[in-house]
Amino acid sequence: MAVIVVIGVTLVTYSRQERLHPASAAVDKIPPTLTADWTEGLAFDICGTPAATLAASPATTAIGIKTSGHGVINLQPLTNADTGPNATLGRFTGHYPGLTLTADSIKLPGGKLYTNGQSCSSKPGYLQVKTWSNPTSQSGKLYSGDPRNLLLENGQLITVAFVPRGTSIPKPPGTVVTGVLTGMTAAATKASTTATTAATNSLTPVTAPSTTPTAPSTSPSTSPTPTTIGKTTTSSP
């Protein structure tokens, strides 16, 4: 009886713990998952001057968060290191050659390093990040905290700026917005096609192979040839 009570208490405690604190193994089920196909937009502004968009990521980039160029980031996770809470702006910038992003500084490929407090248009400049939740949103919000920890979202627009405080941070340009919308449409079409194909396959009846027995071949019957017994005629003497 004591053993049964102990087991029961243990199971109840475990169940409550799992409900209140999901196992860490479930992290790979937090969006974006390994099947995600997300698109985000990214632009830079240095001292009030829009910077050129990043060139496409090198083919050797070993993570699933890359840019195809023109300010578009493609998020197609390769491992769990690209999923859930790991899918951050820092995950992307940390693997892009020549791009440096820290909590208080930024350096674009081929450019110089800008650090908080450094002169920018005769005023102290500071690293700031503004986001828009979707391509058509006109209302953005400033991100507080280390920009490397910014979680990426499907359709999100991001402007990383080094400007004096209070400066208006612009939304990524129209070319970036168009690129994001195009990427989202392509991903949605692909997902719809895949789902339709899967549904069709699941409804297609499976034709069982024919099991109609084949009648055995009947050879024509060969009747035995009748034997004619000779009839002997005896003459009377």
Long-range contacts (C-beta under 8 A, 24 or more apart in sequence): 27-80, 27-83, 27-84, 27-85, 28-80, 28-83, 28-84, 29-84, 30-83, 30-84, 30-85, 31-84, 32-75, 32-77, 32-82, 32-83, 32-84, 32-87, 32-152, 32-154, 33-77, 33-83, 33-84, 34-77, 34-79, 34-80, 34-83, 36-75, 36-76, 36-77, 36-83, 36-154, 37-74, 37-75, 37-76, 37-187, 37-190, 37-191, 38-74, 38-75, 38-76, 38-152, 38-153, 38-154, 38-155, 38-187, 39-72, 39-73, 39-74, 39-75, 39-154, 39-155, 39-179, 39-180, 39-183, 39-184, 39-187, 40-72, 40-73, 40-75, 40-152, 40-153, 40-154, 40-155, 40-156, 40-157, 40-158, 40-180, 41-71, 41-72, 41-73, 41-135, 41-156, 41-157, 41-158, 41-172, 41-176, 41-177, 41-179, 41-180, 42-67, 42-71, 42-72, 42-73, 42-92, 42-157, 42-158, 42-159, 42-160, 42-172, 42-176, 43-71, 43-157, 43-158, 43-159, 43-160, 43-170, 43-171, 43-172, 43-173, 43-176, 44-106, 44-108, 44-159, 44-160, 44-161, 45-159, 45-160, 45-161, 45-162, 45-163, 45-169, 45-170, 46-106, 46-108, 46-111, 46-114, 46-120, 46-161, 46-162, 46-163, 47-120, 47-121, 47-125, 47-162, 47-163, 48-120, 48-121, 48-163, 48-167, 50-170, 50-173, 51-108, 51-111, 53-175, 53-176, 54-96, 54-99, 54-109, 55-109, 57-95, 57-96, 58-97, 61-95, 61-96, 62-95, 63-91, 63-92, 63-95, 65-91, 65-92, 65-95, 65-152, 66-92, 67-92, 67-96, 68-179, 70-175, 70-176, 70-179, 71-172, 71-173, 71-175, 71-176, 71-179, 72-176, 72-179, 72-180, 72-183, 73-152, 74-183, 75-152, 75-154, 85-151, 87-151, 87-152, 88-148, 88-149, 88-150, 88-151, 88-152, 89-129, 89-147, 89-148, 89-149, 89-150, 89-152, 89-158, 89-160, 90-146, 90-147, 90-148, 90-149, 90-150, 92-152, 93-148, 94-148, 101-147, 101-148, 101-160, 102-146, 102-148, 103-127, 103-146, 103-147, 103-148, 106-160, 106-162, 114-162, 120-162, 120-163, 120-164, 121-163, 121-164, 123-164, 124-164, 124-165, 125-162, 125-163, 125-164, 126-162, 126-163, 126-164, 126-165, 127-160, 127-161, 127-162, 128-160, 128-161, 128-162, 128-163, 128-165, 128-169, 129-158, 129-159, 129-160, 129-161, 130-158, 130-159, 130-161, 130-169, 130-171, 131-156, 131-157, 131-158, 131-159, 132-156, 132-157, 132-158, 132-171, 135-177, 135-180, 135-181, 135-184, 138-171, 140-169, 140-171, 142-169, 154-184, 155-180, 155-184
